[in-house]
Amino acid sequence: PVVSSNAPLTRALVPLPAQLLAALGGEDTLHDQVRRLLWSDLSAGVPGLEGVGRGLGMSPRTLQRRLREEGTTFSAVLTQLRHDLALPLLGDGRLAVAEVAFLLGYEDPSAFHRAFRRWSGLSPRAFRRASG
């Protein structure tokens, strides 16, 4: 058992990413498949290109090439996923900013702060105040 587990919080958060992914539409591009694999492992740490490639049954090089054919990169898919998930998690207000950072796969909350400021021009706390 995880000593710091929070069952009510887990129940509240589990449906959120599935709702976001469902909103993407019915297209099942490689981009979408990578997003799903990244999302499923994000809070355990960011899976690398090799791990995602293995999950999709292809080499890292093939994964990179096919993503490039779709006009994106592994890094861009990861960044967009984190951004898309950060907005509702911060807007909800039930989680501390450090908890949101952890759920998005950041090892250090300050890295999340910098990334969020780059995405939105606001700190996570300022975004929360503005949206609430």
VENZIDA-V410046 format. One record per backbone hydrogen bond with DSSP energy under -0.5 kcal/mol. NH is the residue of the N-H (numbers start at 1). CO is the residue of the C=O. If there is no record, write none. Layout:
[[NH,CO] [NH,CO]]
//
This chain:
[[3,1] [5,2] [10,6] [11,7] [12,8] [13,9] [14,10] [15,11] [16,13] [17,13] [18,14] [19,15] [20,16] [21,17] [22,18] [23,19] [24,21] [25,22] [33,29] [34,30] [35,31] [36,32] [37,33] [38,34] [39,35] [40,36] [41,37] [41,38] [42,38] [42,39] [44,41] [45,42] [46,105] [52,48] [53,49] [54,50] [55,51] [56,52] [57,53] [57,54] [58,53] [63,59] [64,60] [65,61] [66,62] [67,63] [68,64] [69,65] [70,66] [71,68] [72,67] [77,73] [78,74] [79,75] [80,76] [81,77] [82,78] [83,79] [84,80] [85,81] [86,82] [87,83] [88,84] [89,85] [90,86] [91,87] [92,88] [93,89] [100,96] [101,97] [102,98] [103,99] [104,100] [105,102] [106,101] [111,108] [112,108] [113,109] [114,110] [115,111] [116,112] [117,113] [118,114] [119,115] [120,116] [121,117] [127,123] [128,124] [129,125] [130,126] [131,127] [132,128]]
//
